[in-house]
Structures are given as C-alpha cells and as structure tokens.
Amino acid sequence: MNICIIPARGGSKRIPRKNIKDFCGKPMLARAIETAKNSQLFEQIIVSTDDSAIADIAQHHGATVSQRPAELADDYATTAAVIRHTLQSMPKASHICCLYPCTPFLKPQYLTDSFERWQSSNSLYCFPVLEFESNVLRSLKLSDTGEVLSMFSQHELTRTQDLPQAYFDAGQFYWGSREAWLGEDKIHNHALGYVLPKYSVVDIDDDNDWRFAERLYQAQLELA
C-alpha cells in the first residue's frame, strides 16, 4: 500500500501560515495534495498537522488528517519522527512518500519516476537532489578581516572540470519503506538520489523568495 504523508505544522516563523498561504490563487498545501493525487501512486494522502485551519484545508482538498501531538510540532521535531507517528495508525502502509507542503514546482512525473527507480534499487530511501551551480570544493570563505581564503585549499588549483559534481538535498520529498522509516533516521546515507532539472525547485524561506517563486511559477505557466 502506497501512502503519501504531508507534514504541515502551523508554527511557521519566517513566513506566517506558510503552509496554507495563497500561492498563485490556491493554498500552498492544496498544490502538494493535488500533485500527489495526479501522480496516481497513492491509496491514501495524509496531512500530519497540529493546526485546525490546516486540517480543514487538507480535508477540503481530499486528504485525510493525522492529528500531530504538540511534542512533534515544535522547531526540533524531525521529519522521521513525524512519519513514524503517522505510521502507528497505518499498519498496512508499505511504501511511504513524505512530501513537503511547499513544493509548488514539483511535477507528478518526478514522483512516479523516482518511485520506479527506487523500486529497482536496493536503497532504503530515495529523494531528489540538485546540482550545485558552482562546485563546493572551490568554495571560498572570508577571515575576520575580510581576507579571501579557500575553503578546501587542496583544490585551490584544481580545474573545475576535474572535480566531482556536488549535489544537495532538494527538500521536496522522500520515498522510504515502512521498515526504513521505523528503523533508520539517517536518510542521506542510505538513499538513491533522483536528479531534478535546474529551476524545478525554489527554496521559499522569506517574502522575497515567495514573490520570486510566484513570478517564476506564472512565467512557467505562460511558457507551457
């Protein structure tokens, strides 16, 4: 049984009510639920939340709600802990996708493609990654006086094309088996990476990010 769990607590600090704020005419959470539905992968879509307004929007858009306890709704609760809590009432769930709510650029195809690749692998998890635009092994730092220093001095003179490509967690979703979610917190060390295309993710942390994301989203709609 495939299920999608969307963790959406109510206590967003940098962008108040971020998970249900209107994004180009629709609550952000509603877009995540819609993406999960359109993938046609899931028997059930569950929103884990501590917030009644979020719960109402989730149910209105066809998701089931899992009431999250207060101890799993603060700034220190881990994603794995939230998933484990939800799985306690889902004994038949075998393949679980943790889908973050603020993922308006995520296409259903990314969920289906990554699921197929994960199922063909021996990895406990699968999640999307993006390439760093500049190689991290050539990164710089500044001293207290503003002097430029190489972060990795051993690669200061290495040609960029001779360095391995570096990636980072795109922060969109995580596939994992029931056994993996219940027994292994170290997702990054046991996962298959699914490479997303450039401009398929915007990290939305403040109001400027939000405005940029809306403009990019609208531009992509016009070009489609």
C-alpha positions in Angstrom: 0.0 0.0 0.0 1.5 3.3 -1.1 0.7 6.3 1.1 1.7 10.0 1.0 2.3 11.8 4.2 2.5 15.6 4.1 3.9 17.1 7.3 2.3 20.6 7.7 2.6 22.1 11.2 1.1 25.5 12.0 4.0 27.3 13.6 5.9 28.7 10.6 8.1 31.6 11.8 9.7 33.3 8.8 6.5 33.3 6.6 3.4 33.1 8.9 0.9 30.5 7.8 3.2 29.5 5.1 1.7 26.0 4.5 -1.7 27.4 3.7 -0.8 30.8 2.3 -2.3 31.6 -1.1 0.2 30.8 -3.8 -1.0 32.0 -7.3 -4.6 31.5 -6.4 -4.5 28.3 -4.3 -3.3 27.4 -0.8 0.2 26.1 -0.9 -0.8 22.8 0.8 -3.6 22.3 -1.7 -1.0 22.3 -4.5 1.0 19.5 -2.8 -2.1 17.4 -2.3 -3.0 17.9 -6.0 0.5 16.8 -7.1 0.2 13.7 -5.0 -3.3 12.9 -6.4 -2.2 13.5 -10.0 0.7 11.0 -9.7 -1.9 8.3 -9.2 0.5 6.5 -6.9 -1.2 6.7 -3.6 -4.1 4.8 -2.0 -4.2 7.5 0.7 -2.9 11.0 1.2 -2.5 12.1 4.8 -1.7 15.5 6.2 0.0 15.4 9.6 -0.7 18.7 11.4 -1.4 20.3 14.8 -3.4 23.1 13.3 -7.2 23.1 12.8 -7.1 25.6 9.9 -4.6 23.4 8.1 -6.7 20.3 8.8 -9.8 22.0 7.3 -8.0 22.9 4.1 -6.4 19.4 3.9 -9.8 17.7 4.2 -11.4 20.2 1.8 -8.9 19.1 -0.9 -9.4 15.4 -0.3 -6.7 14.4 2.2 -7.0 12.6 5.5 -5.8 14.3 8.6 -3.5 12.9 11.2 -3.5 14.9 14.5 0.0 15.6 15.5 0.9 15.9 19.2 2.5 19.1 20.5 5.8 17.5 21.1 6.1 16.8 17.4 5.1 20.3 16.3 8.0 22.4 17.5 11.1 23.5 15.7 13.1 20.5 16.9 10.8 17.6 15.7 12.4 15.6 12.9 10.7 14.5 9.8 11.3 10.9 10.6 9.7 11.2 14.0 6.5 12.7 12.4 6.4 10.0 9.8 6.8 7.3 12.5 3.9 8.8 14.5 1.6 8.7 11.5 2.6 5.1 10.6 1.5 3.9 14.0 -2.1 4.0 12.8 -1.3 2.8 9.3 -0.2 -0.9 9.7 -0.8 -1.7 6.0 1.3 1.1 4.6 4.4 -0.4 2.9 5.8 2.3 0.6 5.7 5.8 2.1 6.4 9.1 0.5 7.0 12.1 2.8 6.0 15.1 0.6 6.7 18.6 1.9 3.8 21.0 1.5 5.7 24.0 0.0 6.6 22.3 -3.3 4.7 24.2 -6.0 7.1 23.3 -8.8 7.0 19.6 -8.2 5.6 17.6 -11.1 3.7 14.3 -10.6 6.2 12.8 -13.0 9.0 13.3 -10.6 7.2 11.2 -8.0 6.4 8.4 -10.4 9.9 8.3 -12.0 11.7 8.4 -8.7 9.4 5.7 -7.3 10.2 3.4 -10.2 13.9 4.0 -9.9 13.8 3.4 -6.1 11.9 0.1 -6.6 14.6 -1.1 -9.0 17.4 -0.3 -6.4 18.5 -1.7 -3.1 18.4 1.7 -1.3 16.3 2.2 1.8 15.2 5.7 0.6 15.1 7.8 -2.5 14.9 11.6 -2.6 15.5 14.4 -5.2 18.8 16.2 -5.5 20.0 19.3 -7.4 23.5 20.1 -8.7 25.4 22.9 -7.1 25.8 25.6 -9.7 29.4 26.2 -8.5 31.5 23.3 -7.3 31.6 23.3 -3.5 35.3 22.1 -3.5 36.2 25.5 -5.0 34.3 27.5 -2.4 35.7 30.5 -0.5 35.5 31.9 3.0 36.3 35.3 4.5 38.6 35.8 7.5 37.6 38.2 10.3 39.5 41.0 8.3 37.7 40.1 5.1 40.6 38.2 3.5 39.6 35.6 1.0 40.6 32.1 1.8 40.0 28.7 0.1 37.6 26.6 2.0 39.3 23.5 0.6 42.9 24.6 0.0 43.9 21.2 -1.5 41.6 22.0 -4.5 42.6 25.7 -4.9 44.4 25.0 -8.2 42.3 22.0 -9.4 40.4 22.6 -12.6 36.6 22.7 -12.1 36.1 20.0 -14.8 38.4 17.7 -12.8 36.3 17.9 -9.6 33.4 15.5 -8.9 30.0 17.0 -9.3 28.4 18.0 -6.0 24.7 17.8 -5.2 22.4 18.9 -2.4 19.1 17.7 -1.0 16.3 19.5 -2.9 14.0 19.3 0.1 10.9 18.1 -1.8 10.0 14.5 -0.9 11.4 11.3 0.4 10.5 7.7 -0.5 11.0 5.0 2.1 9.7 1.7 3.1 7.8 1.2 6.3 10.8 -0.6 7.8 13.2 2.2 6.8 11.1 5.0 8.3 10.6 3.0 11.5 14.2 1.9 11.9 16.7 4.3 10.2 16.9 8.1 10.7 20.0 8.7 8.6 18.2 9.1 5.3 21.1 10.7 3.3 23.4 7.8 4.0 21.0 5.1 2.7 19.3 6.7 -0.3 19.2 6.8 -4.0 19.5 10.3 -5.5 17.0 11.4 -8.1 18.4 14.4 -10.0 15.9 17.2 -10.7 16.3 19.7 -13.5 17.5 23.2 -12.9 14.8 25.7 -11.9 12.5 22.9 -10.7 12.9 24.0 -7.1 12.7 27.3 -5.3 13.7 27.4 -1.6 11.0 29.6 -0.1 12.2 31.0 3.2 11.2 34.7 3.2 8.8 37.1 1.5 11.3 37.8 -1.3 11.6 34.1 -2.0 7.8 33.9 -2.1 7.4 36.7 -4.6 10.2 35.3 -6.8 8.6 31.8 -6.7 5.2 33.2 -7.7 6.7 35.1 -10.7 8.7 32.0 -11.8 5.6 29.8 -11.5 3.5 32.2 -13.6 6.2 32.5 -16.2 6.4 28.7 -16.5 2.7 28.5 -17.0 2.9 31.1 -19.8 5.7 29.1 -21.5 3.9 25.8 -21.1 
